[in-house]
Amino acid sequence: MRFSDRVGQLIHSPIGAAHALTGLRTNDRALLDLSQAAPSFPPSKAVLEQISEAVHRPDTGRYAPQPGLPALREAFAQDLNRGYDSNLGPDSILITAGCNQAFCVTASALTSPGDEAILVAPFYFNHDMWLQIEGVRNRYLNCGPELLPDPDELQGLITAKTKLITLVTPGNPTGQTVPKQLIHQFAEIARENGIALILDETYRSFRRGQGTAHDLFQDPAWGDHIISLHSFSKDFAIPGYRCGAVVGGPAVITEALKVLDCISISAPRIGQEAALAGLRHAQEWRLNQVTKVKSLEEQFLTAMSSQPGGFSLKSSGAYFGWVEHPRKDLSSEEVVTRLVLENDVLAIPGTAFTPTDQSMLRLSFANLDSHEIEELPARLNEFSGS
């Protein structure tokens, strides 16, 4: 059989490739897994109880309403209104099977083969991959020394073929929180050029700073050029239940629903039940987990402060550390392979997030517990001596 050229030219899943390396290990020492960003703690008791109860209901195995459970859309609208000082209604929300799917249905609704999209680099690899599958040409807006994009450079990348700009905040892989003023500048550029600004806000609960992340929803015409993507996975520790959301204007929701109907029809009902329970009964628990993750970040910053093994931390936030490795004579993939086989540390090469090899790694520190973070510098120091 013959496969799609677009798919054949894609990189393999960076997470899958990293995990495949663990099958080559011969060491008995416990692995420090800093690869996939997933909560290291279980869901709250309230969420677990709701899942257990829902499993025994006859409607749980049926299709959910395509836009999402009405109660979940209403509860999430209220949650967003508290977080953004806005007045969103449930009709602005489409529930999806995770934030990845939220991006896919939105990007597919916006683009055609031959169109262009702008990704802020370092970018989230699945965004880059999906747009390539759709035949979209990706143009990369490289960040400066502070790992923040320049609006003036953004304007220079926009052409008549540009359909969307994607901005992830806090960033994956950098963890960098994009300041409110900069988000507003990007939104204004999108409005002036008649294109969409997709804000991936998966890690919004873990951002730096007080107050609202942005005030875009307070503009009555926000739905004409703003799309905000969200995930319940990190907030309520339910990544396996696959529940996310698109927040957009009526036209975006209508068009994205057409794509969703071809992919999954609707998000799984059990995941929606879990997210609803979190929104209704686990808000204090949610805040406590954010505090714990931020505490792990402080410990991670201390662990990396001496540049163990020559590994230099360039930024951190949310779940991530963006780290420069010391071996310019090796590819980042080779460094990752040596780390896992010789030093029992699993990371993701920076080439998953950038168009070229910049000698970077993504370390998902939130995967580890406190004792494992304490162990990390010793493992990295081993690398320099190996």
C-alpha positions as CSV (number, residue, x, y, z in Angstrom):
1,M,0.0,0.0,0.0
2,R,1.0,3.6,-0.4
3,F,1.0,6.2,2.3
4,S,0.5,10.0,2.4
5,D,3.7,11.9,1.5
6,R,2.8,14.5,4.1
7,V,2.5,11.9,6.9
8,G,5.6,10.0,5.7
9,Q,7.7,13.1,6.0
10,L,6.7,13.9,9.6
11,I,8.9,13.2,12.6
12,H,7.8,10.2,14.7
13,S,6.1,11.1,18.0
14,P,8.9,12.6,20.2
15,I,7.2,11.1,23.3
16,G,7.0,7.6,21.7
17,A,10.6,7.8,20.4
18,A,11.8,8.8,23.9
19,H,9.9,6.0,25.6
20,A,11.2,3.5,23.0
21,L,14.7,4.2,24.3
22,T,13.8,2.9,27.7
23,G,13.5,-0.6,26.2
24,L,17.2,-0.5,25.5
25,R,18.2,0.2,29.1
26,T,20.4,-2.3,30.9
27,N,20.8,-0.4,34.2
28,D,18.8,-1.4,37.3
29,R,18.7,2.1,38.7
30,A,15.3,3.8,38.8
31,L,14.7,6.0,35.8
32,L,14.2,9.7,36.2
33,D,11.4,10.3,33.6
34,L,11.3,14.0,32.6
35,S,9.8,13.2,29.1
36,Q,6.0,13.5,28.8
37,A,4.3,16.3,30.8
38,A,1.7,14.5,32.9
39,P,0.6,15.0,36.5
40,S,2.6,12.9,38.9
41,F,-0.4,12.8,41.3
42,P,-3.8,11.1,41.1
43,P,-7.1,13.0,40.6
44,S,-9.0,14.4,43.6
45,K,-11.3,12.2,45.6
46,A,-14.3,14.1,44.2
47,V,-13.3,13.4,40.6
48,L,-12.6,9.7,41.3
49,E,-16.0,9.3,43.0
50,Q,-17.8,10.9,40.1
51,I,-16.0,8.6,37.6
52,S,-16.9,5.6,39.7
53,E,-20.6,6.6,39.9
54,A,-20.8,7.5,36.2
55,V,-19.4,4.1,35.1
56,H,-22.6,2.5,36.4
57,R,-25.0,4.8,34.7
58,P,-26.5,3.4,31.4
59,D,-26.0,6.7,29.5
60,T,-22.2,6.9,30.2
61,G,-21.4,4.6,27.3
62,R,-23.5,6.6,24.8
63,Y,-22.5,9.6,22.7
64,A,-22.5,12.9,24.5
65,P,-24.1,15.9,22.8
66,Q,-21.6,16.9,20.1
67,P,-20.7,20.3,21.5
68,G,-20.3,18.8,25.0
69,L,-22.4,18.1,28.1
70,P,-24.5,21.2,28.7
71,A,-23.6,21.2,32.4
72,L,-19.9,21.1,31.6
73,R,-20.0,23.9,29.1
74,E,-21.9,26.0,31.6
75,A,-19.6,25.2,34.4
76,F,-16.5,25.9,32.3
77,A,-18.0,29.2,31.1
78,Q,-18.3,30.2,34.7
79,D,-14.8,29.1,35.5
80,L,-13.4,31.2,32.6
81,N,-15.5,34.2,33.6
82,R,-14.0,34.1,37.1
83,G,-10.5,33.7,35.7
84,Y,-10.7,36.3,32.9
85,D,-13.3,38.8,34.4
86,S,-15.4,38.1,31.3
87,N,-19.0,37.3,30.4
88,L,-18.7,34.1,28.3
89,G,-21.6,31.8,27.7
90,P,-21.7,28.1,27.1
91,D,-22.4,28.7,23.4
92,S,-18.8,29.9,23.1
93,I,-17.4,26.5,24.2
94,L,-16.8,23.3,22.3
95,I,-15.7,20.3,24.3
96,T,-13.1,18.1,22.6
97,A,-11.1,15.0,23.4
98,G,-8.1,16.9,24.8
99,C,-6.5,20.1,23.9
100,N,-4.6,18.5,21.0
101,Q,-7.9,17.7,19.4
102,A,-9.1,21.2,20.1
103,F,-6.1,22.5,18.0
104,C,-6.6,20.0,15.3
105,V,-10.3,20.7,14.7
106,T,-9.7,24.5,14.8
107,A,-6.7,24.5,12.5
108,S,-8.5,22.3,10.0
109,A,-11.5,24.5,10.0
110,L,-9.3,27.6,9.3
111,T,-6.8,26.3,6.7
112,S,-6.6,24.7,3.3
113,P,-3.6,23.1,1.6
114,G,-1.2,25.8,0.5
115,D,-2.1,28.2,3.2
116,E,0.4,29.5,5.8
117,A,0.5,29.5,9.5
118,I,2.8,31.2,12.0
119,L,4.2,29.2,14.9
120,V,6.2,30.9,17.7
121,A,9.4,28.8,18.0
122,P,10.1,26.9,20.2
123,F,6.7,25.5,19.2
124,Y,4.6,22.6,20.5
125,F,5.5,19.7,18.2
126,N,1.9,18.5,17.6
127,H,0.8,21.9,16.3
128,D,3.7,21.7,13.8
129,M,2.9,18.2,12.8
130,W,-0.9,18.7,12.3
131,L,-0.5,21.7,10.1
132,Q,2.0,19.8,8.0
133,I,-0.5,16.9,7.6
134,E,-3.1,19.5,6.4
135,G,-0.6,20.7,3.7
136,V,-0.1,24.1,5.5
137,R,3.3,25.8,5.2
138,N,4.5,26.7,8.7
139,R,6.5,29.9,9.1
140,Y,8.5,30.2,12.4
141,L,8.7,33.3,14.5
142,N,11.8,32.8,16.6
143,C,11.9,34.1,20.1
144,G,14.6,36.4,21.4
145,P,17.0,36.0,24.4
146,E,14.1,36.2,26.9
147,L,12.2,33.5,24.9
148,L,9.4,35.9,24.0
149,P,8.4,36.7,20.4
150,D,8.7,40.1,18.8
151,P,5.5,41.6,17.4
152,D,7.4,43.6,14.8
153,E,9.0,40.4,13.5
154,L,5.5,38.8,13.5
155,Q,4.2,41.4,11.2
156,G,7.0,40.7,8.7
157,L,6.0,37.1,8.4
158,I,2.4,37.7,7.5
159,T,1.5,37.2,3.9
160,A,-1.8,37.0,1.9
161,K,-1.7,33.2,2.5
162,T,-1.5,33.5,6.3
163,K,-4.5,32.1,8.1
164,L,-3.5,31.8,11.7
165,I,-0.9,32.6,14.4
166,T,-0.4,30.2,17.3
167,L,0.8,31.4,20.7
168,V,1.3,29.0,23.6
169,T,1.3,30.5,27.1
170,P,2.8,29.4,29.3
171,G,5.0,27.9,26.7
172,N,5.6,24.3,25.9
173,P,8.6,23.6,26.0
174,T,9.9,26.8,27.5
175,G,7.4,27.3,30.4
176,Q,7.6,31.0,29.6
177,T,4.4,33.0,30.5
178,V,3.7,35.6,27.7
179,P,2.9,39.0,29.3
180,K,-0.6,40.3,28.9
181,Q,0.5,43.4,26.9
182,L,2.3,41.1,24.4
183,I,-0.7,38.9,24.0
184,H,-2.8,42.0,23.3
185,Q,-0.3,43.2,20.7
186,F,-0.5,39.8,18.9
187,A,-4.3,40.0,19.0
188,E,-4.3,43.4,17.5
189,I,-2.0,42.3,14.7
190,A,-4.4,39.3,14.0
191,R,-7.4,41.7,13.9
192,E,-5.7,44.1,11.6
193,N,-4.8,41.4,9.2
194,G,-8.1,39.5,9.3
195,I,-6.5,36.3,10.6
196,A,-7.0,34.1,13.7
197,L,-4.9,34.2,16.8
198,I,-5.0,30.7,18.5
199,L,-4.0,30.9,22.1
200,D,-3.1,27.6,23.6
201,E,-3.7,28.1,27.3
202,T,-3.3,24.5,28.5
203,Y,-1.1,25.5,31.4
204,R,-2.9,28.7,32.4
205,S,-3.3,27.7,36.0
206,F,0.5,27.4,36.3
207,R,1.4,30.8,34.8
208,R,3.4,33.4,36.5
209,G,1.9,36.7,37.8
210,Q,-1.4,37.8,39.3
211,G,-4.6,39.0,37.7
212,T,-6.0,37.9,34.4
213,A,-3.8,36.3,31.8
214,H,-5.3,38.6,29.2
215,D,-8.4,40.8,28.7
216,L,-9.3,39.7,25.2
217,F,-12.7,38.3,26.1
218,Q,-13.8,41.8,27.2
219,D,-13.7,43.0,23.6
220,P,-17.3,42.5,22.2
221,A,-15.7,41.5,18.9
222,W,-13.2,39.0,20.3
223,G,-14.8,36.0,18.5
224,D,-13.9,37.5,15.1
225,H,-10.2,36.8,15.5
226,I,-9.5,35.1,18.9
227,I,-9.6,31.4,19.6
228,S,-8.6,30.1,23.1
229,L,-7.7,26.4,23.7
230,H,-7.9,24.7,27.1
231,S,-7.2,21.4,28.8
232,F,-8.6,19.8,31.9
233,S,-5.8,17.2,32.0
234,K,-3.3,19.2,34.0
235,D,-5.8,21.1,36.2
236,F,-7.5,17.9,37.4
237,A,-4.9,15.2,36.7
238,I,-7.1,13.4,34.1
239,P,-4.9,13.2,31.0
240,G,-6.1,9.7,30.2
241,Y,-9.7,10.8,30.1
242,R,-9.0,13.2,27.2
243,C,-11.0,16.3,27.8
244,G,-10.3,19.8,26.5
245,A,-12.1,22.8,25.0
246,V,-12.2,25.3,22.2
247,V,-13.4,28.8,23.2
248,G,-14.4,30.8,20.1
249,G,-17.1,32.8,18.3
250,P,-20.1,31.2,16.7
251,A,-18.4,30.7,13.3
252,V,-15.4,29.0,14.8
253,I,-17.6,26.6,16.8
254,T,-19.8,25.8,13.8
255,E,-16.9,25.0,11.5
256,A,-14.9,23.1,14.1
257,L,-17.9,20.9,14.9
258,K,-17.9,19.7,11.3
259,V,-14.3,18.5,11.7
260,L,-15.0,17.0,15.1
261,D,-17.9,15.0,13.6
262,C,-15.4,13.3,11.3
263,I,-12.8,12.6,14.0
264,S,-14.5,11.5,17.2
265,I,-18.2,12.7,16.8
266,S,-18.0,14.0,20.4
267,A,-15.6,13.9,23.3
268,P,-16.0,10.8,25.5
269,R,-18.7,11.3,28.1
270,I,-16.7,9.8,31.0
271,G,-13.9,12.4,30.5
272,Q,-16.5,15.2,30.5
273,E,-18.0,13.8,33.7
274,A,-14.5,13.9,35.3
275,A,-13.9,17.5,34.2
276,L,-17.3,18.6,35.4
277,A,-16.7,17.0,38.8
278,G,-13.3,18.9,39.0
279,L,-14.9,22.2,38.2
280,R,-17.7,21.7,40.7
281,H,-15.9,20.0,43.6
282,A,-12.1,20.2,43.3
283,Q,-11.3,23.9,43.0
284,E,-9.4,24.0,46.3
285,W,-7.6,20.7,45.4
286,R,-6.7,22.3,42.0
287,L,-5.1,25.3,43.7
288,N,-3.2,23.0,46.1
289,Q,-1.7,21.1,43.2
290,V,-0.7,24.3,41.5
291,T,1.2,25.2,44.7
292,K,2.9,21.8,44.8
293,V,4.0,22.1,41.1
294,K,5.4,25.6,41.8
295,S,7.2,24.2,44.8
296,L,8.8,21.5,42.6
297,E,9.8,24.2,40.1
298,E,11.6,26.1,42.9
299,Q,13.4,23.0,43.9
300,F,14.3,22.3,40.2
301,L,15.7,25.9,39.8
302,T,17.9,25.2,42.8
303,A,19.0,21.9,41.5
304,M,20.0,23.4,38.1
305,S,21.6,26.6,39.5
306,S,25.1,25.1,39.5
307,Q,24.7,23.9,35.8
308,P,25.3,20.3,36.7
309,G,27.2,18.4,34.0
310,G,27.3,21.6,32.0
311,F,23.5,21.6,31.5
312,S,22.3,25.2,31.5
313,L,18.7,26.1,32.4
314,K,17.5,28.9,30.0
315,S,13.9,29.2,31.2
316,S,11.3,27.4,33.3
317,G,7.6,27.5,34.2
318,A,4.4,25.4,34.2
319,Y,5.7,21.8,33.9
320,F,8.9,22.5,32.0
321,G,12.6,23.5,32.0
322,W,14.2,24.5,28.7
323,V,17.8,23.4,29.0
324,E,20.9,23.8,26.9
325,H,23.1,20.7,26.8
326,P,26.9,20.9,26.8
327,R,27.8,18.6,23.9
328,K,27.9,20.7,20.7
329,D,29.7,17.8,19.0
330,L,26.6,15.6,19.5
331,S,23.1,15.9,18.1
332,S,20.4,16.5,20.7
333,E,19.0,13.1,19.9
334,E,22.4,11.5,20.7
335,V,22.6,13.4,24.0
336,V,19.1,12.1,24.9
337,T,20.1,8.6,24.1
338,R,23.2,8.7,26.2
339,L,21.3,10.3,29.1
340,V,18.8,7.5,29.2
341,L,21.2,4.6,28.6
342,E,24.1,5.7,30.7
343,N,22.6,8.1,33.3
344,D,19.1,6.9,33.6
345,V,17.5,10.3,32.8
346,L,14.8,10.5,30.1
347,A,14.3,13.8,28.3
348,I,12.9,15.1,25.0
349,P,15.3,16.5,22.5
350,G,14.8,20.2,21.6
351,T,14.6,19.3,17.9
352,A,11.0,18.3,18.6
353,F,10.3,21.9,19.2
354,T,12.6,23.9,16.8
355,P,13.3,23.8,13.0
356,T,17.0,23.2,13.7
357,D,19.1,21.6,16.3
358,Q,19.9,24.3,18.9
359,S,21.5,21.9,21.5
360,M,18.4,22.1,23.7
361,L,16.4,19.6,25.8
362,R,13.0,19.8,27.4
363,L,12.9,18.5,31.0
364,S,9.4,18.0,32.5
365,F,10.3,18.6,36.1
366,A,6.7,18.3,37.3
367,N,6.8,14.5,36.5
368,L,9.2,14.0,39.4
369,D,8.8,14.0,43.1
370,S,10.9,16.0,45.5
371,H,13.4,13.2,46.1
372,E,13.9,12.6,42.4
373,I,14.6,16.3,41.7
374,E,17.3,16.1,44.5
375,E,18.8,13.2,42.6
376,L,18.8,14.9,39.2
377,P,22.0,17.0,39.5
378,A,24.1,13.9,40.4
379,R,22.8,12.1,37.3
380,L,23.6,15.1,35.0
381,N,27.1,15.4,36.6
382,E,27.6,11.8,35.6
383,F,27.0,12.7,32.0
384,S,29.9,15.2,32.0
385,G,32.2,12.5,33.2
386,S,31.0,9.7,30.9
